[in-house]
Amino acid sequence: MRVKKVTALLLAGAMCLSLLAGCGNSNTETQTPAQDTAGETGTEEKQENAATAVPEGKVPATGTSDETLKVACDGEPTSIFPNYVTNKTSNRVDSCLFDTLVRWNDEEKKAYPSLATEWNFIDDTHVEFTLRDDVYFSNGELMTANDVKASLQASFDYTLNHYSLMFDMENTEVVDDTHIIVALSRPYGNLPEILGCTYYAIFSEKAFEEVGKDETVFAMNPVGSGPYVLDSWQTGEKMTLVRNENYWDKENLPYYKYIEFSFIQDPVARATALQSGDVQVAFNLSTNQVEELKSHDNITVNVYEQNVTLPIWFTPKAYPVLADENVRKAILLSLDKELLAQAAYAGFAEPSYSSVTGPASPYYYECEDYKQDVETAKQLIADSGYSAEELTFTTYAVNGGASAHYEVMKAQLAAIGVTLNIETVDLVVMLQHSWNGEIAIGFGENDTWDVGRMLEFADSRIETSWNAYIGEGEEELHALIDAAWAASDEERYDAYAKVQDFLADHYACSTVCDVVIPDAWSADLTGVVYDAHCWPNIYNVRPLVAAE
């Protein structure tokens, strides 16, 4: 008998808005107990939220200063045009330069007004936003609904397809300067929550048109309405932002006048810079460094599981052997998930037994009723009749990134007669292979903070979904995916669970664990927050001072 576990964290504020709450990083706090779809009350004990903890006797400093906050990032932004999906450093910078329609509170799992003061669903596919009338961009132009439409159009035009499937820009309507009706291509209840991510940043339409709508030119001198503006960019070395003294949100003016982002690719060097005091914040460190960093009383370490999973995907469109369900089953039965998770994140990750999500996702649903079974896997491969050449695949690890889990997978597959070659390449090369559907088997990252990110990859109706399920019951899966998109708040978790069930039953994919990322900063700082995509934002970081 299959035992299934549903963890349905009904997020604060979601029901009063009749919205599905979006998902950010969620394992750094204790969740509120919630009634799940199986009728059980479940809680997850999480570690103390290091991001917002304030020591006894301390309070955040108020006001502003002329000081500089120094930050170490793991690379240089590929662009600071936020509406195009780029790299992790870009997101950290973008969140300081641009505002979004809503501001995500990851503590409460709730969207609050920002550039939009309110929003209302007119019907399932139309949402009206009321905008502030006192927001000025860094070029002095007043923000209007035309800027919002142009920005969302850019998100639709420039981001990867699965980040914008929900928009129907042709029918999105500017009502007047402070009202816009955003049209949707299909029912999408949690639109307001995900709009708290910089992929949907609002910029000046006039400034964008002045550079011929060339995102590469705009990115060198971006015009947003955020708490900072670009001061200087020394290619290959650092980028400096300066406080926007005309920022519209006067109650949240940044404490630091400058933020200096240094580009330090080596995680050891980033940690060393933090330990020596050369920087006060270091992003995207290695889990192998956590214990050493925690031994320093003057450093706060925040190890968090993202609502982003480490999936094992197959590409049957390009590799017909992987359309054979028994081959996929053999591959998944050969793997020890606990060992893979340990290798990937030094023991900080919890193995997932879902086809799609990890434990950090509110949609986590344990639907896999199997564990490692090497003998059965060997027999399935022997019975398949495929040659050694047909069972030889190539996967790609990112240069400078963790690759121990690739080696573990390679050894476990070899035990059943499947050969996995590992090529180490730069991130851009790996992404090109991924986007072209050229990676037969391997690890990727899959966002599980909303329906579009979580299920798009499995849908064979989408031309660029290389990992889509192909085979018996394909139309049934399509119907289940459509039902998940359209489900009400009361039915949503069960609808998502049914999709995960189908994919597990057909061995279409599997999830090792959630992606784990440690950030660290000086213990005398507070104010790091995480957005709807769990990117860290530091626009309101400030030092701690003694309480009066």
C-alpha positions as CSV (number, residue, x, y, z in Angstrom):
1,M,0.0,0.0,0.0
2,R,1.4,3.4,-1.0
3,V,1.8,5.8,1.9
4,K,1.5,9.4,0.9
5,K,2.3,12.5,2.8
6,V,0.9,15.9,2.0
7,T,2.4,19.1,3.6
8,A,0.0,21.8,2.7
9,L,1.1,25.1,4.3
10,L,-1.8,27.4,3.8
11,L,0.0,30.7,3.8
12,A,-0.9,33.7,5.9
13,G,-3.2,36.2,4.2
14,A,-3.9,34.0,1.2
15,M,-7.5,33.2,1.9
16,C,-8.5,36.8,2.6
17,L,-7.2,37.8,-0.8
18,S,-8.6,34.6,-2.4
19,L,-5.1,34.0,-3.8
20,L,-2.7,31.2,-3.7
21,A,0.3,32.4,-1.8
22,G,3.6,32.4,-3.7
23,C,6.6,30.5,-2.4
24,G,9.9,31.9,-1.2
25,N,12.7,30.4,0.9
26,S,10.8,28.7,3.7
27,N,13.1,26.6,5.9
28,T,14.4,29.3,8.1
29,E,11.4,29.6,10.3
30,T,8.8,27.6,12.1
31,Q,5.7,27.3,9.9
32,T,2.2,27.7,11.3
33,P,0.3,24.4,11.5
34,A,-2.2,24.0,8.7
35,Q,-4.9,21.6,7.7
36,D,-3.7,19.6,4.8
37,T,-5.7,17.9,2.0
38,A,-5.5,14.6,3.7
39,G,-7.3,15.9,6.7
40,E,-4.2,15.9,9.0
41,T,-2.6,18.7,10.8
42,G,1.1,18.9,10.0
43,T,4.0,21.1,11.2
44,E,7.6,21.4,10.1
45,E,10.2,22.3,12.6
46,K,12.6,24.7,11.0
47,Q,15.8,26.3,12.2
48,E,15.7,29.8,13.7
49,N,15.4,32.5,11.0
50,A,18.9,33.8,10.9
51,A,17.9,36.4,8.3
52,T,15.8,38.4,10.8
53,A,17.0,37.4,14.2
54,V,18.0,40.3,16.5
55,P,20.1,39.6,19.6
56,E,18.7,40.6,23.0
57,G,19.6,44.1,23.9
58,K,20.1,45.2,20.3
59,V,17.8,47.1,17.8
60,P,18.3,48.1,14.2
61,A,19.8,51.5,13.7
62,T,17.4,54.2,12.4
63,G,17.9,57.0,9.9
64,T,20.6,57.2,7.2
65,S,24.3,57.4,7.1
66,D,27.2,58.1,4.7
67,E,28.6,54.6,5.2
68,T,29.2,51.9,2.6
69,L,27.9,48.3,2.8
70,K,30.4,46.0,1.2
71,V,29.1,42.8,-0.4
72,A,30.9,39.8,-2.0
73,C,29.0,38.1,-4.9
74,D,30.0,34.9,-6.8
75,G,30.3,36.7,-10.1
76,E,29.6,39.7,-12.2
77,P,26.0,40.5,-13.3
78,T,25.5,39.4,-16.9
79,S,23.0,42.3,-17.1
80,I,21.1,44.7,-14.8
81,F,18.0,44.6,-17.0
82,P,15.9,42.8,-14.4
83,N,13.1,41.7,-16.8
84,Y,15.5,39.3,-18.4
85,V,16.4,36.1,-16.5
86,T,20.2,36.3,-15.9
87,N,22.4,35.2,-13.1
88,K,22.3,35.3,-9.3
89,T,24.4,38.4,-8.9
90,S,22.1,40.3,-11.3
91,N,19.1,39.5,-9.0
92,R,20.9,40.8,-5.9
93,V,21.7,44.1,-7.6
94,D,18.4,44.5,-9.4
95,S,16.4,44.3,-6.1
96,C,18.2,47.5,-5.0
97,L,17.7,49.4,-8.3
98,F,14.1,48.5,-9.1
99,D,10.8,48.2,-7.3
100,T,8.0,45.8,-8.1
101,L,4.2,46.1,-7.9
102,V,4.1,44.2,-4.6
103,R,6.7,43.5,-1.9
104,W,6.9,40.0,-0.7
105,N,7.2,39.3,3.1
106,D,8.8,35.9,3.4
107,E,8.2,35.8,7.2
108,E,4.4,36.0,6.7
109,K,4.3,34.4,3.2
110,K,2.3,37.3,2.1
111,A,2.4,40.1,-0.6
112,Y,2.1,43.7,0.6
113,P,1.5,46.8,-1.5
114,S,4.5,48.5,-3.1
115,L,4.1,50.3,-6.4
116,A,0.6,49.0,-6.4
117,T,-1.6,50.0,-3.5
118,E,-4.3,47.3,-4.2
119,W,-5.3,44.7,-6.7
120,N,-8.6,42.9,-7.4
121,F,-9.5,40.0,-9.6
122,I,-12.2,41.1,-12.0
123,D,-12.6,37.5,-13.1
124,D,-10.4,34.5,-13.4
125,T,-8.2,36.0,-16.1
126,H,-8.2,39.8,-15.4
127,V,-6.6,41.5,-12.4
128,E,-6.9,45.3,-11.9
129,F,-4.0,47.0,-10.1
130,T,-4.3,50.5,-8.5
131,L,-0.9,52.3,-8.6
132,R,0.7,54.9,-6.4
133,D,0.6,58.4,-7.9
134,D,3.8,59.7,-6.2
135,V,6.5,57.4,-7.6
136,Y,9.3,59.0,-9.7
137,F,12.0,57.1,-11.6
138,S,15.6,58.0,-11.2
139,N,15.3,60.1,-14.4
140,G,12.7,62.3,-12.8
141,E,9.7,60.9,-14.7
142,L,6.5,60.2,-12.9
143,M,5.5,56.5,-13.0
144,T,2.2,55.7,-14.7
145,A,0.3,52.6,-15.8
146,N,2.0,52.9,-19.2
147,D,5.4,52.2,-17.5
148,V,3.9,49.1,-15.8
149,K,2.5,47.8,-19.1
150,A,5.9,48.3,-20.9
151,S,7.7,46.6,-18.1
152,L,5.4,43.6,-18.0
153,Q,5.7,43.4,-21.8
154,A,9.4,43.3,-21.5
155,S,9.1,40.4,-19.0
156,F,6.9,38.7,-21.5
157,D,9.3,39.4,-24.4
158,Y,12.7,38.7,-22.7
159,T,12.3,36.2,-19.9
160,L,12.5,32.4,-20.5
161,N,9.1,31.2,-21.6
162,H,8.1,29.5,-18.4
163,Y,8.3,32.8,-16.5
164,S,5.7,34.6,-18.6
165,L,3.2,32.0,-19.7
166,M,0.6,33.5,-17.6
167,F,0.5,36.9,-19.3
168,D,-1.9,37.9,-22.1
169,M,-0.2,41.2,-23.0
170,E,-2.3,41.8,-26.1
171,N,-5.4,42.2,-23.9
172,T,-3.7,44.0,-21.0
173,E,-5.3,47.4,-20.7
174,V,-4.1,50.7,-19.4
175,V,-7.3,52.3,-17.8
176,D,-5.7,55.6,-16.7
177,D,-2.4,56.8,-15.2
178,T,-3.0,54.8,-11.9
179,H,-5.0,51.8,-13.1
180,I,-4.1,48.9,-15.2
181,I,-5.9,45.6,-16.0
182,V,-3.5,42.8,-16.4
183,A,-4.9,40.0,-18.6
184,L,-4.0,36.4,-18.1
185,S,-3.7,33.6,-20.6
186,R,-5.3,31.2,-18.1
187,P,-6.5,31.3,-14.5
188,Y,-3.5,32.1,-12.4
189,G,-4.5,32.8,-8.8
190,N,-1.1,33.7,-7.3
191,L,-0.1,36.4,-9.8
192,P,0.1,39.1,-7.2
193,E,2.5,37.1,-5.1
194,I,5.0,36.2,-7.8
195,L,5.0,39.9,-8.9
196,G,7.2,40.5,-5.9
197,C,10.2,39.1,-7.8
198,T,12.5,41.3,-9.8
199,Y,11.7,39.4,-13.0
200,Y,8.7,41.7,-13.0
201,A,10.4,44.9,-12.1
202,I,8.9,48.2,-13.2
203,F,11.2,50.6,-15.2
204,S,10.8,53.8,-17.1
205,E,9.2,53.3,-20.5
206,K,10.6,56.6,-21.7
207,A,14.2,55.6,-20.8
208,F,13.8,52.2,-22.5
209,E,12.4,53.8,-25.7
210,E,15.3,56.4,-25.7
211,V,17.8,53.5,-26.2
212,G,15.6,51.9,-28.9
213,K,14.3,49.3,-26.5
214,D,17.8,47.7,-26.5
215,E,18.1,45.9,-23.2
216,T,21.9,45.6,-23.5
217,V,22.2,49.4,-23.6
218,F,19.5,50.0,-21.0
219,A,21.3,47.6,-18.7
220,M,24.4,49.9,-18.6
221,N,22.4,52.8,-17.3
222,P,19.2,51.4,-15.9
223,V,16.3,53.7,-14.9
224,G,14.1,52.3,-12.1
225,S,12.4,53.6,-9.0
226,G,14.3,51.6,-6.4
227,P,16.1,52.8,-3.2
228,Y,19.4,52.9,-5.0
229,V,20.8,54.0,-8.4
230,L,23.9,52.9,-10.3
231,D,26.9,54.9,-9.3
232,S,29.8,53.1,-11.1
233,W,30.6,49.7,-12.7
234,Q,34.2,48.6,-12.9
235,T,34.0,45.6,-15.2
236,G,35.5,42.5,-13.7
237,E,36.0,44.1,-10.3
238,K,33.0,45.8,-8.6
239,M,29.8,47.7,-8.9
240,T,28.8,50.6,-6.7
241,L,25.2,51.8,-6.0
242,V,24.3,55.1,-4.3
243,R,21.2,55.8,-2.3
244,N,18.3,57.4,-4.2
245,E,17.7,60.4,-2.0
246,N,14.4,61.0,-3.9
247,Y,13.1,57.5,-3.2
248,W,9.3,57.5,-2.9
249,D,9.2,55.3,0.2
250,K,10.4,57.9,2.7
251,E,9.8,55.5,5.6
252,N,12.2,53.0,4.2
253,L,15.2,55.0,3.0
254,P,18.3,52.8,3.1
255,Y,20.7,53.3,6.0
256,Y,23.8,52.9,3.8
257,K,24.6,55.6,1.3
258,Y,26.6,53.2,-0.9
259,I,26.5,49.4,-1.6
260,E,29.7,48.1,-3.1
261,F,29.3,44.7,-4.8
262,S,32.7,42.9,-5.3
263,F,32.8,40.1,-7.8
264,I,34.6,37.1,-6.2
265,Q,34.1,33.8,-7.9
266,D,35.9,31.6,-5.5
267,P,33.6,30.7,-2.5
268,V,36.7,30.3,-0.2
269,A,37.9,33.8,-1.1
270,R,34.4,35.2,-0.4
271,A,34.3,33.6,3.0
272,T,37.8,34.8,3.7
273,A,36.8,38.4,2.8
274,L,33.9,38.1,5.2
275,Q,36.0,36.7,8.0
276,S,38.7,39.4,7.6
277,G,36.1,42.2,7.6
278,D,36.9,43.3,4.0
279,V,33.2,42.7,3.2
280,Q,30.1,42.6,5.5
281,V,28.0,40.3,3.4
282,A,28.9,37.2,1.3
283,F,26.4,35.5,-0.9
284,N,26.0,32.0,-2.3
285,L,28.7,30.2,-0.3
286,S,29.3,26.4,-0.2
287,T,27.6,24.2,2.4
288,N,31.1,22.8,3.0
289,Q,32.0,26.2,4.6
290,V,29.1,26.4,7.0
291,E,30.6,24.8,10.1
292,E,33.7,26.9,9.9
293,L,31.7,30.1,9.4
294,K,29.4,29.3,12.3
295,S,32.5,28.9,14.6
296,H,33.0,32.7,14.4
297,D,30.8,34.7,16.9
298,N,30.9,37.8,14.7
299,I,29.3,36.0,11.6
300,T,25.7,35.1,11.0
301,V,25.1,32.2,8.7
302,N,21.8,31.6,7.0
303,V,21.5,28.2,5.4
304,Y,18.2,28.0,3.6
305,E,16.4,25.6,1.3
306,Q,14.9,27.4,-1.6
307,N,11.6,26.6,-3.2
308,V,13.8,25.4,-6.0
309,T,14.5,21.7,-6.4
310,L,17.4,19.6,-7.6
311,P,15.5,17.4,-10.1
312,I,16.6,14.4,-12.1
313,W,15.1,14.9,-15.5
314,F,15.0,12.8,-18.7
315,T,14.9,14.1,-22.2
316,P,12.9,11.6,-24.2
317,K,12.3,14.0,-27.1
318,A,16.0,13.8,-28.1
319,Y,16.8,10.4,-26.6
320,P,14.1,7.8,-27.5
321,V,15.6,5.2,-25.2
322,L,14.5,7.4,-22.3
323,A,10.9,7.2,-23.6
324,D,10.9,3.6,-22.4
325,E,9.3,3.6,-19.0
326,N,11.3,0.6,-17.8
327,V,14.6,2.3,-18.6
328,R,13.6,5.3,-16.6
329,K,12.4,3.1,-13.8
330,A,15.7,1.3,-13.7
331,I,17.6,4.5,-13.6
332,L,15.6,5.9,-10.7
333,L,15.7,2.5,-8.8
334,S,19.5,2.6,-9.1
335,L,19.8,5.8,-7.1
336,D,20.2,6.4,-3.4
337,K,18.7,9.9,-2.8
338,E,20.0,10.3,0.6
339,L,23.6,9.8,-0.6
340,L,23.0,12.1,-3.6
341,A,21.6,14.9,-1.3
342,Q,24.5,14.4,1.1
343,A,27.0,14.7,-1.7
344,A,25.3,17.8,-3.2
345,Y,24.9,19.8,0.0
346,A,27.1,18.3,2.7
347,G,24.3,16.9,4.7
348,F,22.2,20.2,4.9
349,A,19.5,18.9,2.5
350,E,16.5,16.7,3.2
351,P,15.9,14.1,0.6
352,S,12.7,14.5,-1.4
353,Y,10.3,11.6,-2.3
354,S,8.3,13.6,-4.7
355,S,8.4,13.5,-8.5
356,V,8.4,17.3,-8.7
357,T,8.8,19.2,-5.4
358,G,11.1,19.3,-2.4
359,P,10.2,19.5,1.3
360,A,10.5,23.4,1.3
361,S,7.6,23.7,-1.2
362,P,4.1,24.2,0.2
363,Y,3.1,21.7,-2.6
364,Y,5.4,18.9,-1.3
365,Y,3.7,15.6,-1.7
366,E,5.4,12.2,-1.0
367,C,4.3,10.2,-3.9
368,E,7.2,7.8,-4.6
369,D,6.6,4.4,-3.1
370,Y,10.1,3.1,-4.0
371,K,13.6,3.3,-2.7
372,Q,16.9,2.1,-4.2
373,D,16.6,-1.4,-5.6
374,V,19.7,-2.2,-7.6
375,E,18.9,-5.8,-8.4
376,T,15.5,-4.9,-9.9
377,A,17.1,-2.1,-11.8
378,K,19.7,-4.5,-13.3
379,Q,17.0,-6.9,-14.4
380,L,15.0,-4.1,-16.1
381,I,18.1,-3.0,-18.0
382,A,18.9,-6.5,-19.0
383,D,15.3,-7.1,-20.2
384,S,15.2,-3.8,-22.1
385,G,17.4,-5.1,-25.0
386,Y,19.2,-1.8,-25.5
387,S,22.9,-1.9,-26.3
388,A,25.7,-0.4,-24.2
389,E,26.0,2.4,-26.7
390,E,22.3,3.3,-26.5
391,L,22.7,3.3,-22.7
392,T,25.6,5.8,-22.7
393,F,24.7,9.4,-22.0
394,T,26.5,12.7,-21.4
395,T,25.6,15.2,-18.7
396,Y,27.1,18.6,-17.8
397,A,28.4,20.0,-14.6
398,V,29.1,23.7,-14.1
399,N,32.7,24.7,-13.9
400,G,33.5,25.8,-10.3
401,G,30.2,24.4,-9.0
402,A,29.6,21.3,-6.8
403,S,29.9,18.1,-8.8
404,A,30.2,15.4,-6.1
405,H,26.6,14.3,-6.7
406,Y,27.3,13.8,-10.4
407,E,30.1,11.4,-9.5
408,V,27.7,9.6,-7.1
409,M,25.1,9.3,-9.8
410,K,27.7,8.1,-12.4
411,A,28.9,5.3,-10.0
412,Q,25.3,4.2,-9.2
413,L,24.3,4.1,-12.9
414,A,27.4,2.1,-13.7
415,A,26.3,-0.6,-11.3
416,I,23.3,-1.3,-13.5
417,G,25.1,-1.1,-16.9
418,V,24.3,2.6,-17.7
419,T,27.2,4.8,-18.6
420,L,27.1,8.5,-17.7
421,N,29.9,10.8,-19.0
422,I,30.3,14.1,-17.2
423,E,31.6,17.2,-18.9
424,T,32.5,20.2,-16.9
425,V,31.6,23.4,-18.8
426,D,31.0,27.1,-18.1
427,L,27.5,28.0,-16.9
428,V,26.5,29.6,-20.2
429,V,27.5,26.4,-22.1
430,M,25.5,24.2,-19.8
431,L,22.5,26.5,-20.1
432,Q,22.7,26.4,-23.9
433,H,22.7,22.6,-23.8
434,S,19.8,22.6,-21.4
435,W,17.7,25.1,-23.4
436,N,18.4,23.1,-26.6
437,G,17.2,19.9,-25.0
438,E,20.6,18.2,-25.3
439,I,21.1,16.9,-21.8
440,A,19.8,13.3,-21.7
441,I,20.0,12.8,-17.9
442,G,21.2,15.1,-15.2
443,F,20.5,17.5,-12.5
444,G,18.9,20.9,-13.1
445,E,17.0,23.4,-11.0
446,N,13.2,23.6,-11.0
447,D,11.3,26.4,-9.4
448,T,8.4,25.1,-7.3
449,W,7.0,28.4,-6.0
450,D,4.1,28.4,-8.4
451,V,2.3,26.3,-11.0
452,G,4.0,27.6,-14.1
453,R,7.5,26.8,-12.8
454,M,6.5,23.6,-11.2
455,L,4.6,21.9,-14.0
456,E,5.7,23.6,-17.3
457,F,8.6,21.2,-17.8
458,A,6.3,18.1,-17.9
459,D,3.9,19.5,-20.5
460,S,4.5,18.1,-24.0
461,R,2.2,20.7,-25.5
462,I,4.9,23.3,-24.9
463,E,7.4,23.0,-27.7
464,T,10.4,24.0,-25.5
465,S,9.7,21.6,-22.7
466,W,12.4,19.1,-23.5
467,N,11.8,17.0,-20.4
468,A,8.1,16.6,-21.0
469,Y,6.4,13.3,-20.4
470,I,5.8,11.4,-23.6
471,G,3.9,8.1,-23.5
472,E,0.8,6.3,-22.3
473,G,-1.7,8.6,-20.6
474,E,-0.2,11.8,-22.0
475,E,-3.6,13.4,-22.5
476,E,-4.5,12.4,-19.0
477,L,-1.5,14.3,-17.7
478,H,-2.4,17.4,-19.7
479,A,-5.8,17.4,-18.1
480,L,-4.3,17.1,-14.7
481,I,-1.9,20.0,-15.4
482,D,-4.8,22.2,-16.6
483,A,-6.8,21.4,-13.5
484,A,-3.9,22.4,-11.3
485,W,-3.6,25.8,-13.1
486,A,-7.3,26.5,-12.6
487,A,-7.9,25.0,-9.1
488,S,-9.4,27.0,-6.3
489,D,-7.5,27.6,-3.1
490,E,-9.4,24.8,-1.4
491,E,-8.6,22.3,-4.3
492,R,-5.2,23.4,-5.3
493,Y,-3.0,21.2,-3.2
494,D,-4.9,18.1,-4.2
495,A,-4.7,19.1,-7.9
496,Y,-1.0,19.5,-7.7
497,A,-0.7,16.1,-5.8
498,K,-2.5,14.3,-8.6
499,V,0.1,15.6,-11.2
500,Q,2.9,14.5,-8.9
501,D,1.2,11.1,-8.6
502,F,1.0,10.6,-12.3
503,L,4.7,11.5,-12.9
504,A,5.8,9.2,-10.1
505,D,3.7,6.3,-11.3
506,H,5.3,6.7,-14.8
507,Y,8.9,7.3,-13.5
508,A,8.9,10.4,-15.6
509,C,11.1,12.4,-13.2
510,S,12.2,12.6,-9.6
511,T,13.6,15.2,-7.1
512,V,16.7,14.7,-5.1
513,C,16.1,17.5,-2.6
514,D,15.7,21.3,-2.5
515,V,18.6,23.6,-3.5
516,V,20.5,24.7,-0.5
517,I,22.3,28.0,-0.4
518,P,24.2,29.5,2.5
519,D,24.5,33.3,2.8
520,A,26.5,34.9,5.6
521,W,27.0,38.4,7.0
522,S,28.5,40.3,9.9
523,A,26.6,39.5,13.1
524,D,26.1,43.2,13.8
525,L,23.8,43.5,10.7
526,T,20.1,42.9,10.3
527,G,17.6,43.4,7.5
528,V,18.4,40.8,4.8
529,V,15.0,39.8,3.3
530,Y,14.1,37.2,0.7
531,D,11.8,37.8,-2.2
532,A,9.1,35.6,-3.8
533,H,11.8,33.7,-5.6
534,C,13.9,33.5,-2.5
535,W,16.6,35.9,-3.8
536,P,18.2,37.9,-0.9
537,N,17.5,41.6,-0.9
538,I,19.7,44.0,1.1
539,Y,18.3,47.4,0.3
540,N,17.2,47.8,3.9
541,V,20.2,46.2,5.7
542,R,21.4,48.3,8.7
543,P,23.7,47.8,11.7
544,L,22.5,46.7,15.1
545,V,22.9,49.2,18.0
546,A,22.4,48.9,21.7
547,A,18.8,49.3,22.8
548,E,18.1,52.3,25.0
